[in-house]
Amino acid sequence: LAPRSANKLRTMDSAQEFFFVDGAGSQCGPVTAATLKEYWAGGYVNDTTYAFAVDGSTANWTPISQLPELYTFCTSAAPPSAAMPLYFTPTL
């Protein structure tokens, strides 16, 4: 068996919860990673959106682009059935 790389990216748990700061500067959440992915697809959050994990796995508010597991999860292709309509407005 080949050794596992210590740098291998872990898979994001879609149920992991985060707080985030919306475009108006308001703290929102907690919401699941799956919900953040939907918000990403709808353009409501992006790589500069600050997020904080409810479980404390993030030390501070951090841009999503600097949270590798969450960033990869949000930017990975969603199944066609999960596509967000253009008129999507999240309810917080």
C-alpha positions as CSV (number, residue, x, y, z in Angstrom):
1,L,0.0,0.0,0.0
2,A,1.2,3.5,-0.8
3,P,1.5,5.9,2.1
4,R,-1.3,8.5,2.2
5,S,-0.2,12.1,1.6
6,A,-0.3,14.3,4.7
7,N,-1.4,17.1,2.4
8,K,-4.4,15.3,1.0
9,L,-7.5,17.5,1.1
10,R,-10.2,16.1,3.3
11,T,-13.8,15.9,2.0
12,M,-16.2,18.6,3.3
13,D,-19.1,17.3,5.3
14,S,-22.1,18.9,3.6
15,A,-23.8,19.1,7.0
16,Q,-21.0,21.1,8.7
17,E,-22.4,24.5,9.8
18,F,-21.0,27.9,9.2
19,F,-21.7,31.5,10.0
20,F,-21.0,33.9,7.2
21,V,-21.0,37.7,6.5
22,D,-23.3,38.7,3.7
23,G,-22.8,41.5,1.2
24,A,-24.4,44.1,3.5
25,G,-21.9,43.1,6.3
26,S,-24.5,41.3,8.4
27,Q,-23.6,38.0,10.2
28,C,-25.8,35.2,9.0
29,G,-26.3,31.6,9.9
30,P,-25.6,29.1,10.9
31,V,-26.1,27.4,7.6
32,T,-24.8,24.1,6.3
33,A,-22.0,23.8,3.8
34,A,-24.6,22.5,1.4
35,T,-26.6,25.7,1.8
36,L,-23.4,27.8,1.3
37,K,-22.8,25.9,-2.0
38,E,-26.3,26.8,-3.1
39,Y,-25.7,30.4,-2.1
40,W,-22.4,30.3,-4.1
41,A,-24.3,29.0,-7.2
42,G,-26.8,31.8,-6.8
43,G,-24.1,34.4,-6.5
44,Y,-25.0,35.3,-2.9
45,V,-21.6,34.3,-1.5
46,N,-18.2,34.2,-3.2
47,D,-14.5,33.6,-2.5
48,T,-14.2,36.9,-0.5
49,T,-17.2,36.0,1.8
50,Y,-16.0,35.6,5.4
51,A,-17.1,32.4,7.1
52,F,-16.6,30.9,10.5
53,A,-17.2,27.2,11.4
54,V,-19.7,26.5,14.2
55,D,-17.5,23.6,15.4
56,G,-14.5,25.9,16.0
57,S,-12.4,24.3,13.2
58,T,-11.7,27.9,12.0
59,A,-9.8,30.1,14.4
60,N,-11.2,33.4,13.0
61,W,-13.5,34.8,10.4
62,T,-11.8,33.7,7.2
63,P,-12.5,34.3,3.5
64,I,-14.0,31.2,1.9
65,S,-11.1,31.2,-0.6
66,Q,-8.7,30.5,2.4
67,L,-10.8,27.6,3.7
68,P,-9.6,24.9,1.2
69,E,-12.3,22.2,2.0
70,L,-15.2,24.7,1.9
71,Y,-13.9,26.5,-1.2
72,T,-13.4,23.2,-3.1
73,F,-16.9,22.0,-2.0
74,C,-18.5,25.3,-3.1
75,T,-16.8,25.5,-6.4
76,S,-17.2,21.8,-7.4
77,A,-19.9,21.2,-10.0
78,A,-23.3,20.6,-8.7
79,P,-25.6,17.9,-10.1
80,P,-28.0,19.4,-12.7
81,S,-31.0,18.9,-10.4
82,A,-29.3,21.2,-7.8
83,A,-28.9,24.2,-10.2
84,M,-30.2,27.4,-8.6
85,P,-32.8,29.4,-10.5
86,L,-31.7,32.9,-11.6
87,Y,-34.3,34.5,-9.3
88,F,-33.0,32.8,-6.1
89,T,-33.0,34.9,-3.0
90,P,-31.9,33.1,0.2
91,T,-34.1,33.2,3.3
92,L,-32.1,33.8,6.4
